[in-house]
Amino acid sequence: MPKKYVVGLGDNVVDYYQNQNIKYPGGNAVNFAVFAPKELVKAYYVGSVADDQDGDLILASLKKHQVDTTFCNRIDGKTEKTIVNLVDGDRQFVSSVKGPRKLPELTEQKLAKLLTSALVVYSACHANAEKELGQIHRHGITTAFDFSEMAKYHTNEYLGRVAKNVDIAQFSLAEAQATEVTRILHLCKEQKTKLVLFTNGAKPSLLVDCQNNRKYIGNVIPISHPVDTMGAGDTFFANLV
């Protein structure tokens, strides 16, 4: 019996560590595919990769981490870049250079051959994949989506447009008030989102099972000397999903 699989659908970036003069592959969907537990599932990454050296780095790294890139394509342009610094083990964003953020065309053949049989298809707010997410969800495919920490992806308008196509949602709300959690959760329930995860920085996370009206509080294990917090949320969400 073939191993079950998940799909990360979305953009890709390189994270350039300014104070180390080194860069690493990244991006929400890339991280999801890499961090998906390989002893349980096979992982695909589906995205458009720029035809430059950074794009080569991303594809080589995905291959190294046993992620299938069969359904990726190469496009003209420069890979998106995020400039960060490490300060006491915590990554701090400095600036960014935006890339094309395009997706391969989701043909009916691609839907039938890859996506329809996936356990879950994951994407995120930075991927410009809202239209494709609706197409995927209409085919009855389970979807997961990261709404990040940015307020513009938490508005009533955006949630009303996107949450209806999401089965498992993640929100990063380290600085948010309790009323914000209540508002977002109410909107997600209205849109029939099944599971909603709220991460809260170093504080316990909250997972809400909207279908069964249950809440789960995560445990916090203190780390005295973190090496790097980049991708922490993506790691957590990938393994939860």
N, C-alpha and C positions, 0 to 999 in steps of 0.2 A: 504494500500500500504506500503510495507516495506521501512524503512528509507534507503536512499542511503548511500554508505559507501566508505571509502578510505582505502588504505593499505600502511603501512610502512614496507618496505622490507630491512633487513640489519642487521648490527652488533649491539651489545649491550655492554655497559661498565658500570663500577661504577666510579664515580668521587669522589676521596678521598681528602677532604679538610684538608690539613696537619696542618694548624694553628688553626683548629677547632676540629680536631680529630673526624670527622664525614664523612660518605660517602652517596652518593645519586645515584640512578639509572640514566643512561644516554645513549648516543649514538644517532646519527642523526635520524635513523628510529624510535627508541623508542620515542624520543622527538616529532617527527612528529605525531605519533599516539596519544600521550598524548595531544599535543597542538591543534590538529584538533578540530574545534568548535563542541562540542557534540550536541548542539541544532540544528545543521544543518545536521550532518552526524554521522553514526556509524564508528568506527575506529578499524581496525585490525592491529596487529603487527605480522609479519612473520619472524622468525629468529631462529637460533640454540642457545639455552641457556645452559651455562655450568652447570653441575650437582654439584654445590657447594652452599655455603651460600649466596654468592653474586648473583648467579643465582636465588635463592629463593627470594631474596630481589627485583630483577627486576620484576619477575612474580607477586609477591604480589602487587607491586606498580602499575603495569599495570592494574591489576584487580581493584584496588582501584580507578583508573582513568577511569574506564569503557571501557578499551581497550580489545578486544577479542583476546585471545592467542590460540585459538583452533588449529591453523595450525603451532604452534611452536613445536620444539622437544628439548629434553635434550641430551647433549653430554658430554663425558668425557673431563676433562680439567679444567682450571682455567678461570674465567671471566676476561676479559681485564680490566685494571685499569689505570686511569689517575690521577696523583697526581697534585693538584693545591693548590694555596694559594689565599686568598682574600686580596687585597690591596686597601684600600679606595673604596670598593664596586666593584672593577674590578677584575675578575678572571684572574690569571696569571698561565700559565702552568709551572710545575716544571720538571716532567718526566712522563714516562708511562711504563707499563708492558703489552706487546702485548698478545692478546688472540688468539683463533683459527680462528675467523672471517669466520665461515662457514655458509652456508644457508641450510635449508631443501631442499630436492630434489623437483624441480618443475615438477611434473608429469603432463601428459595431464589431469588427473582427477582433480588435484589441480587447474590447469589453468581454466578448465571448471567450477569447483564448486565455486571458489572464485575470481580469478583475472579477468576473462573476463567481469564480471558484475560490476567491481569497477569503480567509477568515475575517480580515478587516482591511480596509483601505484608509490610510492615514494621510492627512494633509494639514496645512496650517495657514494662518491669515496672511503670511508674507508671500504666498505662492501665486496669488492671483488665480486661484483655482475654484472660486465660488461657483462659476457656471458648470465646470466639470463635476464638481461635488454633487450638484443637483442631478446631473445626468447619471452619475454612479448610483446615487441613492434611489432614483426612480427604478433602477433595475433590481432593487431589493438587496443591495450589497451593504453590509455593515460598515459604517464610517466612523472615524475618530478625527477630531479636529482640535488644534491648539489655537486658542484665541489670544494667547500671549498676555503680557502685562499692560499693553498700550490701550489707553482709554478709547481711542477711536474705533477699536474693535469690540468694545463693550457697550456701544450705544444701543438704544432701543431699535433704531433703524437697521443697524448692521445685524443684530441678533435676530430681528424679525425676518430678515432676508436669508440668513445662513443657518440658524439653529434648527430649522425645520428639516434640514438635510443631514443632520449630525446625530448619531446615536450615542457617542461618547465624547464629551466636551471637557476641555481643560482651560482653566483661567488662572493666571498668576496674579495674586492680589495681596502682595506683601504690605502695601501701603494703604489698602482700601479699608473703609469703614464697614461695620457689620451690616449697615443698611444697603450697601452696594452688593454684598453677597445675596441678601434677600431679594433685591431687585432682579439681579441676573438669574437667580434660581427660579423666580416666578416666570420670567420670560421663557426660560428653557423648558419649564414644565408645560407652558402653553403651547410650545412648538413640538412637544412630544419627544424631547431629548431623553434618553433612557438613563444615562449615568452622567453626572456632572462632578468633576474634580476641581477643587480649589486648593492650589498650593499657596503657601503663606510665608515664603522666605525660610527663616530658621524656626518658625512656629509650626505646630502640627498641621498637617493637611486635612482636608475634609472631603470625603466622597459621599455623594448623595445618590441613592438608588431611587429615582423618581417613580418607577413603576410600582415598587413595593413600599414606598414611603419609609425608607430606612437611611440612617446616616452612620458613617464610619469615620472615626477620628484616627489619624495616623500617629504612630510613635515617632519620637524624635531621638536620634542617637547622636549626642554631641561629638564633634570632631575637633580636637584641640588644635591641630595644625593642618588645615586643608591645603592641598597642593594647588588645586584649580577648580573653580566652580562652573566653568564653561560646560554647557550641555547637561547640567544636573537635572533640570526639569525634563529635558527630552529623555534622559535615561529613565527617570522615574515613570514617566507616562508610557514609554515603550513597554516596560516590564509590567505595569499595571494593565495595559490593554491586552 
